[in-house]
Amino acid sequence: MIHLHDLRGLWRRALIAWPDGRSDSDTEVFWLQGPSLYADLRVPLGRPACPEAACLRDLDMAMLRFMATQEGFFGRFDIANAIGDWQRTFDYRPDNGLGDRGALAFEDGVLVERGLDAPYVEHWVRAGGGEAAALLLATESGTPGCLVVVGANFIYARGRTTALPLGAKFSQLVDDAASLEASQDLFDCEISFGRRGGDDWRIERSSHCFREGASLSPVLDEAGHTLSIADASPDGATITRTWRIAEQEGATSRLFASDGARNTTLEMAGAAR
């Protein structure tokens, strides 16, 4: 029997296969499972180079069309009787109305997932572990976000202020937008994977190419009610994005480090429930 604590950690997908014979082993997939909150980022092979891009407004239509093929989501994961249920608080792509449930089993050291709401088989390989912690975040207007940390690995995710239309085709939304700026605005969200060492939280792979190499620089307020993230506005201005902490997972006495009066960089030692 597989339990939730067996799945905490970083998982990389080795393969997905469908009944019609198609398969994919090239897409980069990062599934980071915390105490119950999780985050997932999927970047297909062949992303255009963007060495000059520094913000959302620098992205051209070729990049936006590629970005519409990316996937990602975050929310809460539960498992019962070997059936995993990935509930999605935010979906990078338009909601297709289907659930995300799979039958899970370990086979020769590989975690095999067989889809229940859609027909597929995925093979997952553990790529990192350690103590786990997570924050469910929200803005005052209700935009969702999260920060999941397991060992040295983290995924930070920021949802959209307005959800995409249910059942829409993402590429069509991009092409049908009234202007380049309107197409860019469809991607005013973020899912970023990275690794931390001390106070350095470095983004390595992101739904936004220009975020790769940046430092997340998470800062907790003295009262522990808000979390600030180093970010950039769509036009490239340096901003601090402040989140309300809606929920914490892990032992809070070990989750945050504080040195008294001043704000401090978040040090996620984490702790399993």
CORKATA-V984631 format. One record per residue. N is the residue number from 1. SS is DSSP state (H for helix, E for strand, L for the rest). PSI is psi in whole degrees, -180 to 180 (* if undefined). Layout:
N;SS;PSI + N;SS;PSI
//
This chain:
1;L;133 + 2;L;133 + 3;L;163 + 4;H;-41 + 5;H;-20 + 6;H;-19 + 7;L;-3 + 8;L;130 + 9;E;-173 + 10;E;129 + 11;E;138 + 12;E;136 + 13;E;128 + 14;E;-27 + 15;E;143 + 16;E;138 + 17;E;147 + 18;L;161 + 19;L;-23 + 20;L;4 + 21;L;-11 + 22;L;151 + 23;E;162 + 24;E;122 + 25;L;11 + 26;L;-28 + 27;L;132 + 28;E;121 + 29;E;129 + 30;E;114 + 31;E;114 + 32;E;115 + 33;E;117 + 34;L;-161 + 35;L;-43 + 36;L;-33 + 37;E;146 + 38;E;164 + 39;E;151 + 40;E;133 + 41;E;136 + 42;E;115 + 43;E;113 + 44;L;163 + 45;L;147 + 46;L;24 + 47;L;134 + 48;L;150 + 49;L;147 + 50;L;57 + 51;L;-25 + 52;L;-9 + 53;L;130 + 54;L;-5 + 55;L;177 + 56;H;-38 + 57;H;-12 + 58;H;-6 + 59;L;132 + 60;L;178 + 61;H;-34 + 62;H;-44 + 63;H;-41 + 64;H;-40 + 65;H;-38 + 66;H;-45 + 67;H;-28 + 68;L;-16 + 69;L;-11 + 70;L;163 + 71;E;162 + 72;E;158 + 73;E;166 + 74;E;161 + 75;E;-145 + 76;E;137 + 77;E;139 + 78;E;152 + 79;E;135 + 80;E;132 + 81;L;40 + 82;L;14 + 83;E;115 + 84;E;140 + 85;E;108 + 86;E;93 + 87;E;133 + 88;E;111 + 89;E;-35 + 90;E;139 + 91;E;127 + 92;L;-34 + 93;L;166 + 94;L;139 + 95;L;127 + 96;L;4 + 97;L;-6 + 98;L;153 + 99;L;178 + 100;L;81 + 101;E;144 + 102;E;147 + 103;E;128 + 104;E;140 + 105;E;144 + 106;E;127 + 107;E;112 + 108;L;42 + 109;L;-1 + 110;E;136 + 111;E;118 + 112;E;128 + 113;E;126 + 114;E;118 + 115;E;142 + 116;L;-35 + 117;L;-16 + 118;L;147 + 119;L;113 + 120;L;164 + 121;E;129 + 122;E;143 + 123;E;127 + 124;E;139 + 125;E;131 + 126;E;133 + 127;E;6 + 128;E;148 + 129;L;-159 + 130;L;-175 + 131;L;145 + 132;E;143 + 133;E;159 + 134;E;151 + 135;E;131 + 136;E;126 + 137;E;159 + 138;E;149 + 139;L;172 + 140;L;-27 + 141;L;-4 + 142;L;2 + 143;L;130 + 144;E;154 + 145;E;171 + 146;E;160 + 147;E;115 + 148;E;132 + 149;E;128 + 150;E;114 + 151;L;-127 + 152;L;-5 + 153;E;145 + 154;E;155 + 155;E;126 + 156;E;135 + 157;E;141 + 158;E;123 + 159;L;179 + 160;L;156 + 161;L;-28 + 162;L;127 + 163;L;151 + 164;L;155 + 165;L;136 + 166;L;129 + 167;L;3 + 168;L;159 + 169;L;121 + 170;H;-45 + 171;H;-34 + 172;H;-39 + 173;H;-41 + 174;H;-48 + 175;H;-30 + 176;H;-6 + 177;L;151 + 178;L;-21 + 179;L;169 + 180;H;-42 + 181;H;-40 + 182;H;-37 + 183;H;-43 + 184;H;-39 + 185;H;-22 + 186;L;-20 + 187;L;20 + 188;L;69 + 189;L;179 + 190;E;141 + 191;E;119 + 192;E;131 + 193;E;142 + 194;E;-176 + 195;E;149 + 196;E;145 + 197;E;108 + 198;L;-127 + 199;L;0 + 200;E;109 + 201;E;96 + 202;E;125 + 203;E;127 + 204;E;-37 + 205;E;137 + 206;E;157 + 207;L;-19 + 208;L;118 + 209;H;-34 + 210;H;-9 + 211;H;-16 + 212;L;129 + 213;L;-14 + 214;L;159 + 215;E;134 + 216;L;-38 + 217;L;56 + 218;L;136 + 219;E;128 + 220;E;137 + 221;L;163 + 222;L;-36 + 223;L;-11 + 224;L;24 + 225;L;-23 + 226;E;155 + 227;E;131 + 228;E;143 + 229;E;136 + 230;E;128 + 231;E;-177 + 232;E;146 + 233;L;167 + 234;L;-30 + 235;L;7 + 236;L;-1 + 237;L;138 + 238;E;127 + 239;E;162 + 240;E;120 + 241;E;119 + 242;E;130 + 243;E;146 + 244;E;134 + 245;E;111 + 246;E;-29 + 247;E;144 + 248;E;139 + 249;E;135 + 250;L;171 + 251;L;113 + 252;H;-25 + 253;H;-22 + 254;H;-7 + 255;H;-40 + 256;L;148 + 257;L;137 + 258;L;145 + 259;L;33 + 260;L;-120 + 261;L;-33 + 262;L;159 + 263;L;152 + 264;E;152 + 265;E;137 + 266;L;128 + 267;L;98 + 268;L;90 + 269;L;-33 + 270;L;172 + 271;L;135 + 272;L;151 + 273;L;*
//
